[in-house]
């Protein structure tokens, strides 16, 4: 279970205070400073880790699985039943023991719960054509602070490619039109493309390719929360997690690197296209080798509110470092239909008055 930290003033359990680099006591208000770690955030050798997994620092986590979305979250000590932060399903603490790679760095919360709730309320008020009871239902639900597992990868790549370079040229094409009852022949320039075979090698450096370690949140929703300032990472310390939930990763190290290679592949193909040059490019085949691959396992902070509406889950998330807001929402087709009827009636009235 999650560790608890007593206040140095009154002994009560304290929680991390976003943006303050300290643990705040909810009873006496004392700020308990988190000592600065002498360690540095560093990269680990990916291939060495795969070859000798026992060399990695691991930790046993008692994680509670959600039967709805599959999330595995470490709950606070003493909590025996809760709801899932990711899908709003009820969960009970049938905890499972998992041996996991220990996170080596963490991005502490910067956005407070007060600011997060205010952002949530503004977002709710901005929704057009939302079902009538949605705002009331969503506002009743809590907004949770959760640390999400991520992986980052650095790599040097060498890619050989085959493709084609397209060069534009123009020809005059005759065509016939009817003018004044007579057929007239004219000409116009048409662009054509001459293709040439192309091949070569490109080298691309990658730094901190970010891969989400969970499938509990839709990938599109997570991607829209970027960018993250990973330069603000600090060495991992349990005290940064005090008062928050933390999800255990579902995507392991090898699976994460597989996703990272897909992200790299898109950038490599763009590099191949630039290397081909010309006016157009076709990239038929690319063979890539990855060198000097390193990785980090880290935790990034999110504020999350998941609410269910008509048996479907909708999520509102905030990047708890930058304040970036993203959300999913349902629509009321009754309201949309009424709006269409009203607009049509107004247009019809305007046309009627104009004719008169």
C-alpha positions, 0 to 999 in steps of 0.5 A: 500500500501507499506509504504515509508520512507523519507531520513533524509538528502534530504527527498527523498524516501529511500530503504533497503540496503541489508547487511547494516541494513540501508535504503540507499538514491538513491539521496544523498547516505545517510545511514539511520540506522534502529534502533534495536528492543528491542523485541525478535523473539518468538514463538506463541501458535498454539492452543491458536491462533486457539481458540482465533483468535482475540488475534492475531495481524492482519493487513489490506493489499491492495494486487493485485491479479495476474490472471495468478498464483494467487499471491497476492503482495503488490505493491509500492505506486503510481504503477498502472500497473505492471507485476507479479514477479512470472509468468510475466503476466501483472497485474493492481492494482485492489487491494483487502483488506485482513485482515492477521496475521501480520508477527512477524519476517523477514530475511533481504536481504543480496544479492544485486541486482548487485550480483543477476543480475550477478548470473542470467547472469552466469546461462543463459550463462551456459545453454546448448541447450537453444533456441537461443532467450531465453537469449536475451528475459530473459535478457530483463526482470527485476529481482525482490526482493520479500519477501515470506511468510513462517510459522514455527512450533515447536512441541513435538510428541508421536507416537505409531506404528505397524510394522514388523522387518525383520532378514536376514538368509542364506540357501544353495540352489543347482543348476545345471550347464553344465561343459565339457558336464556333468551336475554338481550340485553346491550350493550357499548361498541365503539370506532370511528374517524372519519377526516378529511383532513389535510395540512401541512408539517413541518421536520426537522433531521438531524445525522450520519446515518450510512451504511456505505460497504461491503456486505462486512458485513450491514447488520443486523450493522453497525447493531447496533453503534451508537451511535458517539461521533462527537464523538471523531472526529479529523482523518485521519492515516495513523498511526492506521491503522498496524498495521491494515487499512482497507477502501475504500468500495464505496458512493460519495457519491451512493449513500450520500446515497440511503441517507441519504434513506431513513433520513431518510424514516422519521423525516420520516413520524413527524414528519408523523404527530405533526403530524396528531395525533388518535388514529390517523394515516395518511400517504398521501404525502410530498414532501421537499426537502433543503437545506444538505446537508453530508457527512463521509467517515470511518473507524470501527474494528472488530474482526472474525473471520470463520469458515466452517462447512459452506460458510457464512460467520459473522462476529463483530464488535466496536465497537472504540470502545465494546466492543459485541459482535455475532455470527452463529452456526450451530446444531447440529440434532443437539444441539437434537434430543437436547435435545428428546428428553431434556426429553421423557423427563424430563417423561414420567418426572415424569408417570409418577412422579406417577401412581404 
